[in-house]
Amino acid sequence: MPMGSTVLQLVSGPTGTVAKVHPTVLFNMCDSYIRRNDQTDRVIGTLLGSVSSDGTVDIRNSYAVPHNESLEQVAVDIEYHRSMFELHQRVNPKEVIVGWYSTSAGVSVSDALIQDFYAREATNPVYLTVDTTFQDETASIRAFVSTALNLGDRQLAAQFHEIQLDLRMIEAERVGFDVLKKTIVEKLPDDLEALETSMLRLQSMIDTVFKYVEDVIEGKLPPDNAVGRYLADTIASIPKISPDAFDRLFNDSIQDLLLVLYLANLTRTQLSLAKKLNSAAQIF
């Protein structure tokens, strides 16, 4: 190599990073986007959580941070950011800063400046983006980490790399997330409608698994040992119970639920009646 030459270096970042996002974070992001100022195109904020020894980032909480941005510069309210972090530390000291979020469809030009700021707050911060327009009722949720592009000793830019995103929800959270993706909602689903939606989704997943197993047996698809072990563990987790015992257990649970509903309605009726009697006694 000639003497005095300048070397362009791409600093390699950690590989295999996985981001696990709790649905509360997504709800907070959408809520902050709805409450934003009219002059603000997007909302940014801080992600809180923990980082495991294998590099998995568990994102459990978030809060919005005021900012102003233009084509050439970005101004983040650092004092507000640190005050909010101190308040969260009082409630849950185990949650640390793991990155930041933006209500946008992807990476923009000014994101490198914000990423540089959060790189001073956390090691290898995760950048989470959510397209809050929910076009075609689909949620575009992506996670990135960045690596520095250096020219000699001077950093030129940050290169973003998309990482694996794991979004896990319980069924009640899944129902709320599906409602959130719809641009127009006439009414929220009741318990029966939510149960019906869950059962239809479960039936669809069972049909998908059944078709996959049939294709593997017929040789249409190559077998995957990891998928096979996962299916075996799922089936093994189902308790072995006879149909008669299941029907009896289900009917007993339904009867207990109906009894609770009856007692609740009876109590509500008695309270309403007592209120009307007291009002009548005060009048006469």
N, C-alpha and C positions, 0 to 999 in steps of 0.2 A: 504494500500500500504506500503511495507517495507520502512524503513527509508534509505535515501541515494540512492534510485534506480533512474535510468535514464529513462526518458519517451521519446518515439519516437512520435513526433508531426507532423501532416500534417496540415499546416496552410491553412485554407479555404480561397479561393479568391472569388471575386464577381461573382455571377451567373447571367445568362441571358444576358451576354455581346453580343452585335451584332456589327459586323464590316461592314460598308458600304464603298465600294471601288469604286472610280471613274476610268473610263477606262484610263485616262491619266497616272495614276500610273502604270498600267500594261504595257503601251507602253514605259514609261520611264525605267521600269525594263528590258524589252526585249532589248531596245536599249543599255543599259549599259552592258548587257550580250554579245551582239554582239561586242561591243568595248573593251571588257576585254582583258587583256594580255593572251598570249598563255599558260603561266604557271599557270594561275588561273583557277580552276575548276568551281568556282561559284562566284557570285557577291553579296555583301550585301550592304545595304543602310538604310537611315533613312526615316521614314514615317512621314508626316506632316498632320495636320488636326485639328479637334476639338472633344471634348467629351461633349455630352449633359447630362442633369441632370438625365436621365433614364439609363445612362451607355452606350448608343450607340456611337460608335466611327466612326466618319466620316473622312475617309482617302482621301484627295484631292490632295496631292502632294508628291514628293519623290525626293531623290538625292542619288547617289551612294557614298560609302565611301571606300577608299582603305584599304585593310587588307591583312595580311598574316596569314596562319593557318597551323598547323601540327596536328599530332595525339595527342599531349600533350598540346599545347598552341595555343592561338589566339592573334594576335597583330592587334589592330584597330588604324587607324590614327585619334587620338582624336582631334588634332589641326585642321585638315582638316574638320572634322565633325562639330566642333564648328564654324569655319569660314564660312562654307556654311550655317549653321543655322542663323548666324548673318546677312548674305546677304539676306536670305529669309525673315527674320524679318523686314528688311527695306522695302521690297516690300509689304509684307502682314503680319503685326504684329499679326493678329488674328490666324494665323496658328501656332500651337505649335507641339512639338514632341509627337507623340502618339504611336510610336513603331518602328519596323525595319522590313526589308524584306530580303529574300534570294532566289536566283534562284536555288532552289533545290526541289526535289519531296516531302520532308517531313523533320522531325526533325532528326538532327544528334547529335553526341556526343558533339561536340564543341559548339552547340547552347546555352547550359546552361551558358557558360561563356559570350557570347555576350548578352544574355538576362539579365544577372546580370549587365552588363555595362549600358544597356538602362533602367534598373530599377532605376538607379540613375539619369537618365535624364527625366523620366516620371513615373507617377503613373500607375501601372498595364499595362505595354507596350504590344501592340499587335504584335505578330510575324506572318508575312504574307509570305507564300511560294508559288512560281509559278514554275511549271515544264516547263522550256523553251524548252525541247525537243519536246513537243506537240506530243507525240506518238499517232498514230491512229487519228491525227487531233483533239484531245480532250485536253482541258485545265484543268490541275489539279491545282486548286487554293484553298488554305486552309489557315485558320487563327487560331491562338492559343493564349492562355494566360497561364501563369505559376503560380504555387503555390509552396511555399517553403516547403521542407521536412527537418525538424529540429530534431536534437538529443540533447535534453536539450536546451541549449542556443546556440548551434552551428548548422549552416545551412550545411546540407550534400549535397543537390542537389535541382534541380528545376524540378517539374513535369509539363509537358505541357498538356493542355486540349484544344481540338478543340472547337471552338465556331461557331456560325452561321455567314455566310458570305453572304452579300447582294450585288450583282453586278448588277447595273442598268445602262442601256445605252439607248441613243436615237438611232433611226434607222440608222443614218449615222455612228455612232460609232460602232454599231453592225456589219455593213458591213465591216468596217476596221478590227474589231476583228476577223471576220471569215476568212479574207484574211491572217491575222497574224498567224492563227493556221495551215495554209497549209505550208508544208515544201518546196514545189516548186510552184512558181507562174509565169506563162508565161507573164501575163499582168494584170494590175489593172483593175477592172471592171469599165465600164463607167456608166453614170447616168442611162441609160436605163436598163442595166444589174443589177445594184443595185436595181432599182425599181422592176424589175421582181423577184429578190431574196426576197425582202421584201414582195411582194404580195404573193409569194408562202409560206413564213413563216406565214403570217397572215392567209392564207387559211388553213394551217395545224393546227394552234391554234384554229380556229373556228371549224374545224372538231373534235378536241379533246374535246372542250367544249360541242359540240352537242352530242357526244357520251356519255359524262359524265352525261348530263342531261337526256338522254334517259335511261341510266342504273339506275339512281336514280328513275325515274318514274316507271320503270318496276320492281323495288325492287331488282335489282342485286347489288346495292351499297347502303350503309346507307347514308342518307342525312346529309350534313354538313352545319350548319347555317352560319358559317363564309364564306364559299365558295358561298353560296346562296346570302348573302348580297353583296359580292364583285361583283358577276355577275350582280346583280340588279343595283348596282351603275355604273357599266361599261355600261350597256344598257341605263341607264338614262342619261349618259353623252353624248350620241349620239344625235345630233340635229335632231329634227323632221322636215323633209323637204320632199316634194313630189318628185317623180322621175322626173317629167317634170322640176321642179325648179332646181333640182340637175344637170340635163343635160344642162340646160341653163347656170347655173353658171359655170359648167365645160368648156363648149364651149367658154364662154366669157374669162375665164382665159387662155385657150389655145390660143385664138386669140391675147390676150395681150402679151403672151410669144412669139408667132411667130413674132409679130410686133417689139418687143425689139430685137430679133435675127436678123431680117431683117435690122434694123437701125444699129446694131453693125457691121454686115457684110458690109453694105454700107459705114460706116465710115472707116473700115479697108481697103476697096478697094480704097477709095479716098486718104487715107494717103499713100498707096503703090504707087498709080499713081503720087501723088505730089512728092514723093521721087525720082521716076524714071525721072520725068520731070526736077527736079533740077539737077540730075546727068547729064542728057543730056545737059542742059544749061551750066554747068561748062566745059563739054568737048568741045563744039563748041563755 
